[in-house]
């Protein structure tokens, strides 16, 4: 049984039918991750949801990148936040791509739903500004491992969908495992989803009991980052609401086959 709450029912982010297949950093097999081309590739395959990450430039612009530095994706030693947007956009990431701003992504793909991980404290206000200026509050979900970063962003976006930060995830999962639905509701107050790995502390996180108790509290559960079809199928049969994946092509093919 899916999660059911008046809160999520009123949010455009949750309007598409389940399951929610979130293209992790776009479709990076055919384009550099977290670029406009990677997002375009994912959407062209049929994705509805794009998972991405936001930092802030030195001049205060919300820019899309997972890492805080350029070593892995550009072979450079600088911190992303030490450069201006102009300096970042002179860096070639491959396939003719460079860093894109959150505003550019929201504008380029007006029908896409975005799952946005706020990666740095100084990214909260610029990210909220970009979302507000794009009138995109209804089609984004804000998350962060840091509760402080998440709350700082959500406060600026009344009515936005949001997923649990680390402390809330732990508390809600503990309540769900123990069948203490009052604890689940308390831990997940004001939240719409838990986004979790498949395993933690040596045990499976999503189980039928956990999922049922989260759903009873009106909370969806999305699992990351799943790239093999057997695990995707196992999770969907357990009843998870969403899967975050680098292989959106395989996930969409699986859903088409099941239907």
Beta strands, then each sheet from edge to edge (+ up, - down):
strand 1: 20-24
strand 2: 49-56
strand 3: 62-64
strand 4: 113-118
strand 5: 140-143
strand 6: 161-162
strand 7: 193-197
strand 8: 199-200
strand 9: 203-204
strand 10: 220-224
strand 11: 242-245
sheet 1: 3+ 2- 1- 11- 10- 7-
sheet 2: 3+ 2- 4- 5- 6-
sheet 3: 8+ 9-
end
